[in-house]
Amino acid sequence: MRALGAALVALLPVAAGAADVVAIRGGRIVTVSGPVIEKGTVVIAGGKIAAVGPSVEVPAGATVIDATGRTVYPGLIDGLTTLGLTEIGSVPGSVDTTETGDVNPHAEAWIAVNPHSELLPVARANGITAALAAPAGGLVSGQSALLRLAGTTPEELTVKTPVAMHMVYPTGRPAFDFARVFEEPELKTFEERQKERQRTQEKDLKRLGHLLEEAKAYGAALAAARAGKIAAPRVDLPMEALAPVARGEVPVVMRVDAEEDIRSAVKFAEEHGLRLIVAGGLEAWRVADLLKQKDVAVLVNVDRLPRRESDPYDAAYANAAALHRAGVRFAIVSDDASQSRNLPYEAAMARAYGLPPEAALRAITLSPAEIFGVADRMGAIAPGRNADLFVATGDIMDHRTSVTRVLIGGQEQSLDTRHTRLYEEFKKRP
């Protein structure tokens, strides 16, 4: 087997062209999917990882990157962001996350992505090579896209779409209305408010259930029309987008935090045959056994405040560790655009509060790749996967570590960002 591997590596310059072959040599290789290689070589050809190991030979004519004393990681994956959809949160004209109306299943995030966003290179410079760009707001927000953080067009950036349909679990709680701040408040007892919330929630859940049933029927009509059994139904883009979701073919990422709402969301998904992924999951630790039993994955944002006054101060920080102990599938996410660069430190916080280091790294690499169905392409350093990786001076979850090289699809990326340009500009001022 070793002789066969050596023969394949020797043929790489012929098969891919020497200019396409890169060897990262002498570094500590954290493969994630396998054991750490304390001193090894990664060979890249044609944008893919061709070989990795402690005794892999460097092909003749390959471009060599010396990683001696450095650590080589697979590119980090931020499993929930608004990267490419948000530039400056306080400037409405630069935010394109939410469509008009509260039911927009046909909204596709990849169409709205700005490939020239200044936030993409900022995230990339800290080792993030892929991110889920997701719409927000309303009852049904729309479809997300998995992006690679290199390219000049939305098509170049998009790895997979749709990845999931995004929804917001109806809690029945009224949205904040700034226009009514100075109006005389309507006095209601606690019991009255609770009943009103329950009525609103039941109404929204019934509406969402009807939408899914209608989409399932529409999908069946489309299939019958393609088979020539009936005339084609009237074009309905929202129903067409929801149909594969209702059939359980496309997962649903449902934003939900409270324990009782997570339980209800799991029940709702089971009743309607949905493939549920919980986003947020602030109190997922309270229902970890249920999530494990129903095989529901969670996209966890670590740096948050507890929901209840009675909760421990570190409830959100220890959330991931509790899910890990229960065997729940989860990924750690930034759930933001400008904070995506801090993804390694979200994982570090979870690690500081009980999550094993290997699990913390997996939660920002291979785990999100598995949840989104792209683990055969990214999330680990292994032959056949995309050559999305980076070289760092040490532990990527240590804020003192610097990323020195980033490769996406085997192509080295610039580490120049708006931050570095401003630093250089103002450093020279008298």
HELIX and SHEET records of a PDB file:
HELIX    1   1 ARG A    2  ALA A   16  1                                  15    
HELIX    2   2 ALA A   18  ASP A   20  5                                   3    
HELIX    3   3 PRO A   92  SER A   94  5                                   3    
HELIX    4   4 ALA A  109  ALA A  112  1                                   4    
HELIX    5   5 LEU A  119  ARG A  124  1                                   6    
HELIX    6   6 PRO A  154  LEU A  157  1                                   4    
HELIX    7   7 PHE A  178  ARG A  180  5                                   3    
HELIX    8   8 PHE A  190  ARG A  226  1                                  37    
HELIX    9   9 LEU A  237  ALA A  246  1                                  10    
HELIX   10  10 GLU A  259  GLU A  271  1                                  13    
HELIX   11  11 ALA A  284  VAL A  287  5                                   4    
HELIX   12  12 ALA A  288  GLN A  293  1                                   6    
HELIX   13  13 ASN A  319  ALA A  326  1                                   8    
HELIX   14  14 SER A  340  ASN A  342  5                                   3    
HELIX   15  15 LEU A  343  ALA A  352  1                                  10    
HELIX   16  16 PRO A  357  ARG A  362  1                                   6    
HELIX   17  17 LEU A  366  ILE A  371  1                                   6    
HELIX   18  18 ARG A  418  LYS A  427  1                                  10    
SHEET    1   A 4 LYS A  48  GLY A  53  0                                        
SHEET    2   A 4 ILE A  37  ALA A  45 -1                                        
SHEET    3   A 4 VAL A  22  ILE A  29 -1                                        
SHEET    4   A 4 THR A  63  ASP A  66  1                                        
SHEET    1   B 7 LYS A  48  GLY A  53  0                                        
SHEET    2   B 7 ILE A  37  ALA A  45 -1                                        
SHEET    3   B 7 VAL A  22  ILE A  29 -1                                        
SHEET    4   B 7 THR A  71  PRO A  74  1                                        
SHEET    5   B 7 LEU A 389  ALA A 392 -1                                        
SHEET    6   B 7 VAL A 403  ILE A 408 -1                                        
SHEET    7   B 7 GLN A 411  GLN A 413 -1                                        
SHEET    1   C 4 LEU A  76  THR A  81  0                                        
SHEET    2   C 4 ILE A 128  ALA A 133  1                                        
SHEET    3   C 4 ALA A 145  ARG A 148 -1                                        
SHEET    4   C 4 THR A 158  LYS A 160 -1                                        
SHEET    1   D 6 VAL A 140  GLN A 143  0                                        
SHEET    2   D 6 MET A 165  VAL A 168 -1                                        
SHEET    3   D 6 VAL A 252  VAL A 256  1                                        
SHEET    4   D 6 LEU A 276  GLY A 280  1                                        
SHEET    5   D 6 ALA A 297  VAL A 300  1                                        
SHEET    6   D 6 PHE A 330  ILE A 332  1                                        
END                                                                             
